[in-house]
């Protein structure tokens, strides 16, 4: 337990750096897409997040990929 604080601080700093990298990547990706498309996706996500539990009974997940994609191979 002696080094728990040191370990947690180190991991926290690494997580913040990774978070910043992901935020910048998301901003760049979003900027490359048509604004109407991102608004549509954001509306779908907001509906999904606002849905009551269990979500799968009330609406379709905006995170589910329709059709084939590279990650489904």
Helices and strands as residue ranges (DSSP letters): H 4-31, H 35-50, H 55-58, G 70-72
